[in-house]
Amino acid sequence: MRRSKYGNVKTMVDGRIFASKREAARYQELRLLLRAGKIHDLQCHPAFACVVNQQRVCTYIADFQYYDVEKGETVTEDVKGVKTAIYRLKKKLVLACGGIEIKEVK
């Protein structure tokens, strides 16, 4: 089996495939918070279109999005090991086009 460029290992949890062990572990943490009632509306891999002047530039796929009950806001997360140039660009585009700030989790 070929090793990935950044050393991540695809991992399956609850029938879902995650890009890394770290992302799968974060999903398990979020599931616990969901059961405890601290968050709700948990989504895995939500997609956001980045549109500039009616032209779709790209689509950004986050790792997770959920509503944080204590903060009273929707949180969009990306589990990051390596911040690639493309990721940094898409993060800025999502903020500029949709007003969505990406929270990075290590």
ABEGO torsion letter per residue (X at the ends): XBBBAAGBBBBBBGGBBBABAAAAAAAAAAAAAAAAGABBGBBBGBBBBBBBGGBBABBBBBABBBBBAAAGBBBBBBBBABBBAAAAAAAAAAAAAAGBBBBBBX
